[in-house]
């Protein structure tokens, strides 16, 4: 059963598309600096990715897209699943 809820959301200023390789590199950099926790600015990994990259080709966003996930690795997994579709 898919518990993902589809919502509309606009990510202003994010036109750089996130690739699998970029996501992996971003996660490694994040982990080396912050572990699986928030960064020094209080941002979650997924939140940072959504702020800096266009993860969706449209404005359709699903709940399990990594944005609100506290654990950086879990957010990485969720975002990976979104971008490989």
C-alpha positions in Angstrom: 0.0 0.0 0.0 1.4 3.4 -1.0 0.9 6.0 1.8 2.2 8.8 -0.3 0.0 11.8 -0.6 0.4 14.0 -3.7 0.5 17.7 -3.1 1.3 20.7 -5.2 4.4 22.7 -4.2 6.6 25.1 -6.1 10.4 25.2 -5.5 11.3 28.7 -6.6 14.7 29.2 -8.0 15.6 25.5 -8.3 16.2 24.8 -11.9 19.3 22.5 -11.6 18.1 18.9 -12.0 19.5 16.5 -9.5 21.2 13.4 -10.9 21.9 10.1 -9.1 25.6 10.9 -9.0 25.1 14.4 -7.7 22.8 13.1 -5.0 25.4 10.5 -3.9 28.1 13.1 -3.8 25.9 15.5 -1.9 25.1 12.8 0.7 28.8 11.9 1.1 29.7 15.5 1.7 26.8 15.9 4.1 27.6 12.8 6.0 31.3 13.7 6.4 30.3 17.1 7.8 27.0 16.4 9.7 26.6 12.7 10.0 22.9 11.8 9.6 21.8 14.9 11.5 20.8 18.5 10.6 23.5 20.9 9.5 24.8 23.9 11.5 22.0 26.0 9.9 19.4 23.6 11.2 18.5 22.2 7.7 17.8 18.5 7.1 19.6 16.8 4.2 16.4 16.4 2.2 15.4 20.0 2.9 18.8 21.2 1.6 18.5 19.0 -1.6 15.0 20.4 -2.3 16.2 23.9 -1.8 19.1 23.5 -4.2 17.9 21.2 -6.9 14.8 20.7 -9.0 14.0 17.2 -7.8 10.7 17.0 -9.7 10.1 17.7 -13.3 6.7 19.1 -12.4 5.2 20.7 -9.4 3.8 17.4 -8.1 5.4 16.4 -4.8 4.8 13.3 -2.8 5.0 13.0 1.0 7.9 10.6 1.0 10.2 12.8 -1.0 12.8 13.2 1.7 12.0 16.9 2.5 10.8 16.3 6.1 12.9 13.2 6.9 15.2 13.9 9.8 17.7 11.1 9.1 20.0 12.1 6.2 20.4 8.5 4.9 16.7 7.8 4.9 16.2 11.1 3.1 18.8 10.1 0.5 17.0 6.8 -0.1 13.6 8.6 -0.5 15.0 11.2 -2.9 16.8 8.5 -4.9 13.6 6.6 -5.4 12.0 9.9 -6.7 14.7 10.8 -9.1 15.1 7.4 -10.7 11.4 7.3 -11.8 
